[in-house]
């Protein structure tokens, strides 16, 4: 029994950490840059495949791949924002219209990224063996890769949170998310900050994908469920609230893991039901002030 | 411009089009009828999406849900009831679920309404998957098969009905109410409009037509499962088609849906591997460069010519 509880707790932390990463990324993209990025899950997928590829082709350690994946995804995100979304922003009369158009455009992006991946890597499920041996501690047996994933997820989440809290860029991002006009008055180049936010969002999704690939099989269509999860966490934690996404991710990770152990087929249904309930009862987010 | 003079011409053109469509099976091959049926399906979905979402500016991303409800109704009731009744049932069940959805998401606006409806489709799809795996123990169902000609005529009647309702709704008192909700919900409430009631009713009305289309189109697939019936792509396609055509006039969505379906059929047959990729590119191009759709383009063009003349 204790073993089961410990197992559930560790799985919850791993899933929760990954959900937090992805959701914080989406929160930067929607909460700050106002792009409800439907292709966010595809960034997760690209991160997973880049890691897989680096390992298979060049034998690069997946943990080192984190340092490769991050910048690649950051550049992809930055490029997408500076070409497509900045153009849409300039040509939309209001923020509401921009939100609608950018969401639809990002759905087009989902198609493009997913199909490039399908053409490139094929539709088959892929996996690699990384640290795939058991570790025993406190009478508990765990695969080493899961332990490493847990560690790295928590480290990335923490580093990113401290970055948002204390660095100058982090402060600029928070200022832009609270009030764009005032941020501009304070001498913050808002357009640059928004582009960086979109890039950082893609970076976080990529890192999450990289970590996921260490433990699970990957396919070019794996991204969509992660988008939904990120949306649920976004609603749970409130848009623009980075700490909310962090905590929301951990909560959702816990809930889905418990459901996974109890009734595996219902995992998705329960997450959507939570999502619908939160939207109906408290649309501004449970953790929002 | 003299608008009164333009009316008979418009009506005459529409009548001619209907006549051509009604007699089409007599001089085209069956393969073309199947393609045109799928065009009709997208016209129906797009027009019913535009009916509610364009004037009120509530972006619903649950077209697939109500279409899928229609399909499943057809799958479940297909062998019990005569087919015309099945189609009507599909519409009414969609209508009821639309009502329920409207009541549930009363307080949601803007972005939250969009993602709620988007999540609703996933919720319904995964619930049906779970139901089939654990309760009924089946995966998917068989639907009664109809001749492609029969399906074509059913779809034609449904499309005509949808377009007529959309057309008259737009020019009626209720159309004005919906537009006033879109302009400013508070202001509409202040002048005594029961905003909530009209929002719920007309959302459900638009769902009714999606359900009708689903019930008929299910017979084309012959076999349905949750992934076919509640395909999330179908949540976005009507939005794209409406934007492509432009929502300013009733012929906008009709034109947009017909052209885009035709284009994607050609792409699918020419480039089966790159089809989805090309579709994504079309999506982005339409959204970036055609903000008011084809209707906007023709209006702009007309304005420019009248400016040049005057």
Interface residues (C-beta under 8 A of the other chain):
Chain A: X36 X84 X87 X88 X91 X92 X96 X99 X100 X101 X103 X104 X105 X107 X108 X109 X110 X111 X112 X114 X115 X116 X119 X224 X228 X231 X232 X235 X265 X266 X268 X269 X272 X273 X275 X276 X279 X280 X283
Chain B: X57 X59 X104 X105 X107 X108 X110 X111 X112 X114 X115 X116 X118 X119 X120 X122 X123 X126 X127 X129 X130 X133 X134 X232 X236 X239 X240 X243 X273 X274 X276 X277 X279 X280 X281 X282 X283 X284 X287 X288 X291
